[in-house]
Amino acid sequence: MRDIKFRGKNKDIGWVYGQLAYDINGNTYIIQEVELDSSYGLEETMLFATMWYRVDKETLGQYTGLKDKMEKKYTREI
């Protein structure tokens, strides 16, 4: 299975890379780290974001899987 990666620009630290997420208010986030937790007594394991950054929607891009001759990853706007 192919990993789908995104990037977006955070106003404080610049470009961040990871998984794409939205909240109920329409804010856009890039999640870099998640943690599995099964301590709630449920049969299923829950996934919690432990490191995420709010990014500007206008800067979102998705990694295409291609690289140029300098090994820079290509992205496309979404």
N, CA, C and O of each residue as an XYZ file, in Angstrom:
312
protein
N       0.844     -1.177      0.000
C       0.000      0.000      0.000
C       0.894      1.246      0.000
O       1.897      1.307      0.712
N       0.519      2.217     -0.796
C       1.286      3.453     -0.941
C       0.916      4.446      0.154
O      -0.259      4.635      0.470
N       1.925      5.069      0.720
C       1.712      6.115      1.714
C       1.320      7.399      1.000
O       2.004      7.805      0.061
N       0.248      8.043      1.415
C      -0.166      9.319      0.826
C       0.305     10.420      1.765
O      -0.086     10.458      2.932
N       1.143     11.315      1.257
C       1.741     12.364      2.072
C       1.306     13.731      1.564
O       1.072     13.931      0.372
N       1.205     14.656      2.498
C       0.799     16.025      2.188
C       1.803     17.002      2.779
O       2.604     16.653      3.646
N       1.739     18.226      2.291
C       2.518     19.297      2.885
C       1.644     20.534      2.961
O       0.689     20.688      2.200
N       1.986     21.404      3.882
C       1.307     22.676      4.035
C       2.228     23.624      4.777
O       3.181     23.195      5.427
N       1.943     24.909      4.677
C       2.816     25.894      5.299
C       2.183     26.419      6.583
O       1.071     26.946      6.586
N       2.927     26.258      7.664
C       2.544     26.787      8.969
C       3.161     28.175      9.092
O       4.313     28.374      8.707
N       2.406     29.139      9.625
C       2.913     30.520      9.650
C       4.118     30.699     10.576
O       4.884     31.648     10.406
N       4.298     29.798     11.558
C       5.398     29.950     12.504
C       6.672     29.204     12.106
O       7.774     29.726     12.275
N       6.527     27.987     11.579
C       7.720     27.171     11.330
C       7.977     26.872      9.852
O       9.015     26.300      9.519
N       7.079     27.238      8.984
C       7.276     26.992      7.551
C       6.610     25.707      7.100
O       5.551     25.342      7.610
N       7.228     25.010      6.135
C       6.638     23.818      5.538
C       6.652     22.647      6.517
O       7.659     22.383      7.173
N       5.512     21.945      6.607
C       5.414     20.721      7.403
C       4.844     19.623      6.515
O       4.083     19.895      5.587
N       5.219     18.376      6.809
C       4.847     17.228      5.994
C       4.186     16.174      6.869
O       4.596     15.969      8.011
N       3.163     15.502      6.341
C       2.491     14.439      7.081
C       1.130     14.123      6.478
O       0.933     14.216      5.267
N       0.194     13.749      7.349
C      -1.155     13.393      6.930
C      -2.080     14.601      7.057
O      -1.879     15.456      7.919
N      -3.082     14.666      6.205
C      -4.011     15.791      6.145
C      -5.215     15.537      7.042
O      -5.745     14.427      7.085
N      -5.645     16.577      7.758
C      -6.829     16.476      8.615
C      -7.530     17.828      8.671
O      -6.908     18.877      8.505
N      -8.843     17.780      8.910
C      -9.662     18.989      9.074
C     -10.409     18.888     10.395
O     -10.727     17.789     10.850
N     -10.693     20.050     11.022
C     -11.555     20.023     12.198
C     -12.968     20.458     11.798
O     -13.217     20.768     10.633
N     -13.879     20.480     12.752
C     -15.277     20.773     12.432
C     -15.499     22.226     12.029
O     -16.545     22.564     11.475
N     -14.514     23.091     12.305
C     -14.612     24.495     11.921
C     -13.987     24.777     10.559
O     -13.976     25.920     10.102
N     -13.466     23.731      9.909
C     -12.874     23.895      8.592
C     -11.396     24.234      8.601
O     -10.820     24.485      7.542
N     -10.764     24.247      9.774
C      -9.322     24.487      9.842
C      -8.579     23.268      9.300
O      -9.056     22.138      9.409
N      -7.418     23.507      8.721
C      -6.636     22.461      8.084
C      -5.379     22.180      8.895
O      -4.707     23.107      9.351
N      -5.061     20.899      9.075
C      -3.908     20.488      9.869
C      -3.089     19.441      9.130
O      -3.622     18.662      8.340
N      -1.796     19.432      9.395
C      -0.913     18.357      8.972
C      -0.503     17.620     10.248
O       0.050     18.213     11.175
N      -0.784     16.321     10.276
C      -0.447     15.489     11.431
C       0.860     14.768     11.138
O       0.992     14.086     10.122
N       1.836     14.926     12.049
C       3.132     14.294     11.850
C       3.308     13.032     12.687
O       4.004     12.110     12.263
N       2.700     12.973     13.852
C       2.851     11.800     14.712
C       1.500     11.404     15.288
O       0.686     12.257     15.642
N       1.274     10.096     15.376
C       0.069      9.568     15.998
C       0.452      8.516     17.027
O       1.550      7.960     16.990
N      -0.464      8.253     17.937
C      -0.238      7.270     18.987
C      -1.454      6.357     19.070
O      -2.591      6.824     19.015
N      -1.216      5.074     19.200
C      -2.298      4.108     19.365
C      -2.634      3.992     20.846
O      -1.735      3.943     21.686
N      -3.922      3.947     21.169
C      -4.343      3.850     22.560
C      -5.521      2.892     22.672
O      -6.549      3.087     22.025
N      -5.371      1.871     23.485
C      -6.456      0.914     23.716
C      -6.830      0.856     25.193
O      -7.376     -0.145     25.657
N      -6.543      1.914     25.925
C      -6.756      1.920     27.376
C      -8.179      2.291     27.792
O      -8.462      2.376     28.987
N      -9.067      2.510     26.846
C     -10.425      2.916     27.193
C     -11.362      1.739     27.374
O     -12.560      1.946     27.562
N     -10.872      0.529     27.325
C     -11.712     -0.647     27.509
C     -12.541     -1.003     26.299
O     -13.457     -1.819     26.392
N     -12.235     -0.407     25.170
C     -12.950     -0.702     23.941
C     -12.257     -1.843     23.218
O     -11.071     -2.092     23.432
N     -12.983     -2.522     22.376
C     -12.384     -3.584     21.578
C     -11.429     -3.018     20.535
O     -10.466     -3.675     20.139
N     -11.700     -1.819     20.103
C     -10.898     -1.212     19.050
C      -9.821     -0.306     19.636
O      -9.994      0.276     20.706
N      -8.738     -0.202     18.934
C      -7.667      0.716     19.308
C      -7.946      2.060     18.661
O      -8.286      2.131     17.480
N      -7.801      3.131     19.442
C      -8.044      4.474     18.930
C      -6.725      5.121     18.545
O      -5.678      4.816     19.116
N      -6.788      6.004     17.586
C      -5.631      6.718     17.079
C      -5.716      8.172     17.534
O      -6.735      8.827     17.318
N      -4.663      8.678     18.156
C      -4.628     10.062     18.616
C      -3.456     10.795     17.985
O      -2.340     10.277     17.942
N      -3.710     11.992     17.499
C      -2.627     12.830     16.960
C      -1.840     13.398     18.127
O      -2.415     13.996     19.036
N      -0.523     13.212     18.105
C       0.314     13.734     19.181
C       1.176     14.912     18.729
O       1.693     15.655     19.563
N       1.334     15.088     17.412
C       2.048     16.251     16.889
C       1.364     16.691     15.601
O       1.343     15.961     14.609
N       0.805     17.895     15.636
C       0.111     18.411     14.462
C       0.334     19.911     14.365
O       0.663     20.577     15.347
N       0.146     20.424     13.153
C       0.343     21.847     12.878
C      -0.824     22.364     12.052
O      -1.255     21.715     11.100
N      -1.324     23.516     12.414
C      -2.344     24.171     11.606
C      -1.649     24.812     10.418
O      -0.632     25.488     10.573
N      -2.204     24.597      9.226
C      -1.584     25.116      8.005
C      -2.599     25.939      7.214
O      -3.809     25.816      7.403
N      -2.079     26.769      6.337
C      -2.900     27.590      5.450
C      -3.446     26.706      4.329
O      -2.681     26.010      3.661
N      -4.757     26.729      4.120
C      -5.398     25.910      3.081
C      -4.834     26.175      1.695
O      -4.768     25.267      0.866
N      -4.428     27.406      1.438
C      -3.931     27.787      0.124
C      -2.569     27.171     -0.200
O      -2.154     27.173     -1.359
N      -1.870     26.644      0.808
C      -0.534     26.090      0.589
C      -0.521     24.568      0.520
O       0.548     23.977      0.369
N      -1.669     23.921      0.627
C      -1.716     22.455      0.648
C      -1.250     21.844     -0.661
O      -1.553     22.342     -1.745
N      -0.513     20.762     -0.535
C      -0.080     20.010     -1.703
C       0.019     18.541     -1.346
O       0.207     18.190     -0.182
N      -0.108     17.682     -2.348
C      -0.004     16.241     -2.138
C       1.210     15.713     -2.883
O       1.438     16.070     -4.039
N       1.994     14.859     -2.221
C       3.173     14.252     -2.839
C       2.727     13.331     -3.957
O       1.838     12.501     -3.769
N       3.341     13.476     -5.115
C       2.935     12.708     -6.295
C       3.632     11.363     -6.405
O       3.208     10.506     -7.181
N       4.699     11.169     -5.636
C       5.470      9.940     -5.744
C       6.648     10.073     -6.686
O       7.427      9.132     -6.840
N       6.791     11.224     -7.318
C       7.880     11.471     -8.267
C       8.919     12.389     -7.644
O       8.608     13.176     -6.749
N      10.162     12.284     -8.125
C      11.233     13.169     -7.682
C      11.963     13.699     -8.909
O      11.998     13.047     -9.952
N      12.545     14.888     -8.774
C      13.347     15.410     -9.872
C      14.767     14.858     -9.780
O      15.049     14.032     -8.911
N      15.663     15.298    -10.661
C      17.014     14.734    -10.686
C      17.813     15.082     -9.430
O      18.828     14.442     -9.156
N      17.381     16.076     -8.670
C      18.042     16.444     -7.414
C      17.376     15.767     -6.211
O      17.663     16.103     -5.062
N      16.486     14.808     -6.489
C      15.758     14.038     -5.460
C      14.766     14.875     -4.655
O      14.373     14.492     -3.553
N      14.362     16.026     -5.213
C      13.341     16.858     -4.576
C      11.968     16.264     -4.927
O      11.706     15.929     -6.082
N      11.097     16.139     -3.917
C       9.778     15.535     -4.134
C       8.846     16.514     -4.846
O       8.773     17.692     -4.495
N       8.128     15.997     -5.863
C       7.118     16.805     -6.540
C       5.819     16.763     -5.741
O       5.460     15.723     -5.189
N       5.127     17.875     -5.681
C       3.796     17.912     -5.077
C       2.854     18.622     -6.035
O       3.275     19.395     -6.895
N       1.572     18.340     -5.863
C       0.563     19.035     -6.655
C      -0.390     19.706     -5.688
O      -0.617     19.218     -4.581
N      -0.947     20.834     -6.115
C      -1.906     21.537     -5.264
C      -3.200     20.737     -5.203
O      -3.587     20.067     -6.161
N      -3.860     20.827     -4.049
C      -5.144     20.139     -3.909
C      -6.228     21.139     -3.605
O      -7.389     20.762     -3.450
